[in-house]
């Protein structure tokens, strides 16, 4: 049942009849967002739009893979590495996944220490997260190099369906770009935290309200999203 709109003093105001009443009732819900900062709201909107992009990529990949008449390469063999004469399937991908998921933990702790005004620990954990991200990108570059040496291209693939190359480079490349951008911003935020810019409200790039470490949390939202997207890529591309 529709609840009456209330004023700042708590007095209930009767809703108009018909369509105007419906509009007034729905528009009153905007009050729930009054205390949400623009930075956090815009980051959520950006992540929502990015969700549609990654979702479109993965749906297109699944459609292509399900409809192709040419055999799809065996990913366990394609992404295997040889150690001491033994071929270990997906070992590099497993390590990359472990590193990226671990970075979510360090990012969460950076946010925690940020709101506790522990600048040193927050900055250190932000830099550790950046190192994890850079390591992930480096391992992904090694993976790309290996496939390119094996003849895989966006327009062709000697191991099976030609769509394998285009799907792989498009999806992992787009995600790797997000991780790379995140690493740069993590370093910037870490430097600003360590210098005390967020405490002094120093004018400049990526500086929030005085004494407010919300910028660290906003950076955390982005990083957790990047990690979550990789879980879906890992499941659909490497395990399927």
N, C-alpha and C positions, 0 to 999 in steps of 0.2 A: 504494500500500500504506500502511496506517495506521502512523504513526510513534509510538513510545512517548512518553509524557509524561515530561518531565525536571524534576527538582527544581532549586532554586537552585544547588546544587553541581554540577549537570550530570549527576547519576546518573539513569539511565533507570528509570522505574517501569512495570511491566507493566500493560497495560490490562485491565479486567475483560472477561469474555466476554459476548457478546450485546449487548442494548440498552444496559445500563449502560456498556459500553465505547464504544459510539457516542456516547452523551451526553457522556462524559468527554472524548472526542477533540474533539468540536465545541466544547464549552465552553472548552477550552484555548486556542481561537483568540482569546478576549477579551484575552489577554496582549498581542496586537498593538496594542491601544488603550490600554495602561497609561500611555504618555507623551503621550497626546493631551489637551490641556486641555479643560475642560468648555465654554468659550466657543467654541472652534473646532468641537468635536463638535456642539454645539447649532446652530451656524450651518449646518453641513452638513445636519443633519436638517431645519432650516427650509427650506433651499434645495431639498431633495428634495421636501418637501411642496408648495412653491411651483411646482416643476416639473410636478407633477400638475395643479395648478390651471390654469397657463398652457397645458399640453398639452390639458386638457379644453376650454378656450376655443377653441383653434385647431382642434381636431378638430370641435367643434360648428360653428365657422364654415365649415370645408370641407364638412361634411355639408349645411349649409343652402344653401351656394352651389351645390353639385352637384345638389341636389334641387329648387331653386326653378324654377318654370315662367315666372316673370317675368324679363326680361333684366336681367343684373347691370350696374350702371353701369361705364363705361369709366374705370378709375382714372387712366389717363394724362391724361384730360380733366378729371376731377373734381379732381385734385390738381395741376393745372397753374397756373402763374402767368404773368402777362403782363409782359414787360419791353420797352420801346421798341417796342410794337406787335406783338411776337412772343410767342406762347404757348409756354412751355417746360414740358414734362411732368415732373412729379415733382422739380422742382428744389429745392423746399423740403424734401422728404423726403430727398433726397440730401445736402443740407447738414446736416440733423439727424443723419443716420446717420454722416456724417464726424465731426461734433462728438462724438457719443457714443462712437464707436470710439476717437477720439483721447484721450478721457478715460480709457480703459483703460490707455493708455500712461503718462499722468501718475500714475494710481493705482499702477501697478506700480513706478514710480520712487519714489513716496512710501514704499512698503513697503521698498524697497531701502535708502533713506536712513534709514528708521526703525531698521532692524536694524544700521545703521552708527552709530547714536546721533547722527546729524546732525539735530538737532531743527529747525533753521531751514529746511533744504531740504525735510525731510519735511512740515513744516507748510505751507510755500509750495505744494508740489505737491498737498497735500490741498485747499487752498483753490482752486487752479487747477482741480482736478477738480470741485469744487463749482460753480465758475463755469460750466464746461462743462455740467454737469447742469442748472443753472438756465437757461442759454441754451436748452438742449434743451426744457425745460418751457415756456419762454416762446414758442418757435416752435410748439410743439404747441398752446398756447392760441390763437395766431394761426390755426393750421389749423382748430381747432374753431370759432372765430368765423366764419371764412370759410364753412364748411359750414353752420353754423346760419343765416347770412344767405342762403344758397342754398336754404334750406327743408328741410335734412336734419334729421330728428329720430329719436330712438330708436324711435319707433312709426311712422315714415313716411319716405318718400323720393320726391321728385318726379322724380328722374332714373332710376327703375327699381325694382328689388326693395326692398320695405320693410325686409327683413332687413339690408340694407346699413347703415342707420343704427344699428340696435341692435348689430350686430357691431362696427362701427367704434368707437362710443363705449364699449362694454364693454371691448374688448381694449386699445385705446390709452389709455383712462382708467385701467384697472387698472395698466397698465405705467407711465403717467405718475405715478400715486400712488406707486409704488415708487421712481421716480427722485426725486420730491419728498422723500420720507422719507430717501432716501440723502443728498440735499444737506444736510438738517438735521443728520444724524449726522456727515457729513464735516466740517462747520463745528465741531461740538462736539469731535470728536476732534482737529482741527487746533489748536483753542485749548488743549486739554489737553496736546498735544505741545509747543506753543510755551511754555507756562507751566512745563513740566518735571514735570507731575503723574505721568507714567509713570516718571520717574526716581526720584521721591521716594515713590512709592506713596501719593500723597495720597488719602485716603478720599473716595469720591464716585462719581458715575455714570460708567460706562465707564472704570474704572481697573483695570489688571491688576496682576500681580506686579511688585515693584520692579525697575526697569531692564529690563523686558520690554516690547517694542513689539509684542507679538502682537495687541493691539487694532487696530493699524493694518492688520495682515494680515487679521484677521477682517473689518474694514470693506472691505478689498480683495476678499475672497471675495464679499461681497454685491454690490459694484459690478460686478465682472466678470460675475456672473450676470445682473444687470439689462441689461448690454450685450449679452450672448449672447442673451437673450430677444428683444431688439429685432431682432437679425439674423433670427430666425425670423419675427417679425411683418412685417418689411420684405419678406422673401422670399414669404411666403404671402399677405399682404394687399395689398401694393403692386405686386408683380411678377407675381402670378398673374393 
